[in-house]
């Protein structure tokens, strides 16, 4: 046994792979849905250029902060394998593609067609 297996109170720390996978799936679903909804809203509002990109970053950080606040109690290391700083910005580039897709789709549907 290592010292890493115990917390500051001397209690054994258990790690559940299934629980961690469930948490990551749930976080992924929340990020996906809110990114798609945010892209739709940006397109409907007529955001173009840098305005839409700034909206995405603000939406993503707000979404991550709300997950961290309401679901995790500001301790992301209990629920994921990321610390709080990395949790706030993890996946921002991957979900950006979905955001841009729905942003341009809804912009085209509302303002071009």
PyMOL commands that set and color helices and strands:
alter all, ss='L'
color gray80, all
select helices_A, chain A and resi 3-5+17-45+50-71+76-78+84-89+92-112
alter helices_A, ss='H'
color red, helices_A
deselect
rebuild
show_as cartoon
